[in-house]
Amino acid sequence: MDTILVVDDDPNICWAFEQFLQGEGYTTLIASNAEDGLKLVAEQKPDLVLLDVRLPGISGLEALQQIKVSHSQTQIVVMSAYDSVGNTIQSMCLQAFDFLPKPIDLDQVKSVLDRATQLYQARDKIVVFPMETADLLAEPKPHLIGKSPQMLEVYKLIGIMAGNVMTVLIEGENGTGKGLVARAIHENSARRHQPFVTVDCGALPDELLESELFGYEAGAFTGAQEKGKSGKFELADGGTLFLDEIGNMSPALQMRLLRTLQDREIDRLGGTHTVPINVRVIAATNANLEQVVQTGLFRKDLYYRLKRVPVTLPPLRERPEDIPCLAQHFLNQSGIELNRSFRGISEECLVILQAYPWPGNVREIENAVKSAAAISRSDVILPDHLPSEIQTFTVSLETAKTEIGSVFSKMVKQMLQNESGPHGENGLYKEMIQILDRELILALRQELGNNHSQIAKQLGISRTTLLQKIKTLNM
């Protein structure tokens, strides 16, 4: 990969990219609008295009579509400081190579360049067969909230998976939004105008779940409707069937599902002929299916059939930077539901929200914020409005910090009394800092679990620095 085109209407960004890319050894082209960029693509045929979304005249996403039509082998990295959720999903739907949120992190740029270089090197060794591209130009309808790096990766996968009809397995804890991801894949796919049908596999007994999925003929069993009933597979024909909590499905139903996915047809209960179906299946689970497979409770062949491209949703405790926007979103919803006007959430309250580990994930913070809004008599949400378990957790954390101070004082006295201690010049200080680091990390682990991002945030250090301390302290 030799030539890179930068399309951005900000001259400072263009200059910075030019200096950086030339320093990395790339030939760099610059355009301040999409029209000039398209001309340079046609004339110079760059290997990679760094394309801003908001441009004068033709937008970046429109330019992306045109480049993909005329120069399908050119890789495009979309950049934007606005609406990263929608732009990320739509960019990946339009087959962008990657998406970079602004302000630009040059380390991320270098990582993208390395991956693009690897792609071009791999292309020289394989034969590419052209494939028909699905219509993915619909307006995205994102329901997910968050701009953390973890969620940006999820949005990218949504855009990628919207472009095909492969089965998808969405993994994540309860309350992380697996159903929203399934719906986002459907709504950004070519099947978006067809049915999206949901079945909760954990809420129905086996017999009822089987009839719900596959339907039945008249008289198939006692209590069956006289005219029979179409199953969810038939109702979702042409669209998407979302099987939530699929880990609860019995082995017998797993076998029927596997056969259905393979043969693309179903047998109604009591039926005498098969019914062809055209359904995309998206499954979700809060269990570790790989471990369940080892126990023999979930079929290995079905697991691998579903998990061709897994989408793993991060728990909320691993992306605390998304908590403020989530809290504000749910407060806005509360204002509509309660017919009240809220100014916002206090800074102290946000600190508490970001310190709490959220075992119930997004669903829990939604309930917490809406509960706080309901009991608040002011237009600002304060710590006292939060549910008691969140306030109790914060008090517990403060108590832990006090106990650390007490332990530290006792250790200082003991070490000073130990005349044979190998302290040397500044040795006591270094040794006590190590002890303090260890005690702080242990106490925070007790409160936050093994969540390095949250622990680092509480200590006021980077996650990398925390990991280095843990390694140095043999923890």
DAWOSUL-V10885 format. One record per pair of residues at least 24 apart in sequence whose ideal C-beta (glycine too) atoms are under 7 Angstrom apart, sorted by the first residue. I is the first residue (numbers start at 0). J is the second residue. Records with the same first field share a line. If there is no record, write none. Layout:
I: J + J
//
This chain:
0: 46 + 47 + 115 + 116 + 119
1: 25 + 26 + 46
2: 26 + 28 + 43 + 45 + 46
3: 27 + 45 + 46 + 47 + 49
4: 28 + 30 + 36 + 39 + 40 + 45 + 48
5: 29 + 49
6: 30 + 33 + 36 + 48 + 49 + 50 + 51 + 54
7: 51
8: 32 + 51 + 54 + 55
16: 49
19: 105
23: 112
32: 56
33: 57 + 58 + 59 + 61 + 62
36: 62
37: 62 + 65
40: 66 + 70 + 73
44: 70
45: 73
46: 74 + 119
47: 74 + 76 + 115
48: 73 + 75
49: 76 + 78
50: 75 + 76 + 77 + 78
51: 78 + 79
52: 77 + 78 + 79 + 81 + 86
53: 79 + 81
60: 89 + 90 + 93
63: 90 + 93 + 95
64: 93
67: 93 + 94
74: 115 + 118
76: 111
78: 103
83: 146 + 151
84: 141 + 143 + 154
85: 139 + 141
87: 151 + 154 + 155 + 158
88: 139 + 141 + 154 + 157 + 158 + 183 + 187
89: 139
90: 158
91: 155 + 158 + 159
92: 135 + 139 + 158 + 161 + 162 + 187
93: 135
98: 151 + 155
100: 146 + 151
133: 162 + 189
134: 189
135: 161 + 162 + 187 + 189
137: 187 + 191
139: 187
140: 186
141: 183
142: 179 + 182 + 183
143: 176 + 179 + 180 + 183
144: 321 + 324 + 325 + 328
145: 318 + 321 + 324 + 325
146: 321 + 324
147: 318 + 320 + 321
149: 313 + 317 + 318
150: 318 + 321
153: 180 + 310 + 312
156: 310
157: 183 + 184 + 187
158: 187
160: 184 + 308
161: 187 + 188
164: 279
165: 307 + 308
166: 260 + 280 + 304 + 305 + 307
167: 281 + 308 + 310
168: 282 + 305 + 306 + 309
169: 281 + 283 + 310 + 312
170: 284 + 309 + 311
171: 285 + 311 + 312
172: 285 + 314 + 360
173: 285 + 359 + 360
174: 359 + 360 + 361 + 362 + 363
175: 312 + 314 + 360 + 361
176: 312 + 361
177: 283 + 312
178: 241 + 243
180: 310 + 312
181: 241 + 281 + 283
184: 281
185: 239
190: 237 + 238 + 239 + 279
193: 237 + 238
194: 234 + 235 + 238
195: 238 + 239 + 241
196: 231 + 234 + 235 + 238 + 240 + 241
197: 241 + 243
198: 231 + 240 + 242 + 243
199: 243 + 244
200: 242 + 243 + 244 + 245 + 247 + 248
201: 244 + 247
205: 249 + 252
208: 252
209: 252 + 268
210: 268
213: 265 + 266 + 267 + 268
214: 267
215: 267 + 268 + 269
216: 267 + 268 + 269 + 270
218: 269
219: 268 + 269
220: 268
230: 265 + 267
232: 259 + 265 + 276 + 278
233: 274 + 276
235: 278
236: 276 + 277 + 278
237: 277
238: 278
239: 279 + 281
240: 278 + 280
241: 281
242: 280 + 282
243: 283
244: 283 + 284 + 285
245: 282 + 283 + 284
246: 284 + 286 + 288 + 291 + 297
250: 298
253: 297 + 298 + 301
254: 298
256: 301
257: 298 + 300 + 301 + 304
260: 304
314: 360
315: 357 + 360 + 361 + 364
316: 356 + 357 + 450 + 453
317: 450 + 452
319: 353 + 452 + 453 + 456
322: 352 + 353 + 364
323: 349
325: 361 + 364
326: 352 + 364 + 368
329: 364 + 365 + 368 + 369
330: 368 + 372 + 380
333: 368 + 369 + 372
337: 372 + 373
340: 378
341: 372 + 378
342: 378 + 379
343: 379
344: 380
345: 379 + 380 + 381
347: 382
348: 380 + 381 + 382 + 385
351: 382 + 385 + 389 + 393
354: 393 + 396 + 457
355: 389 + 392
356: 447 + 448 + 450 + 453
395: 446
396: 446
399: 442 + 446
403: 438 + 439 + 442
406: 438
407: 435 + 438
410: 434
433: 472
436: 468 + 472
437: 472 + 474
440: 468 + 469 + 474
//
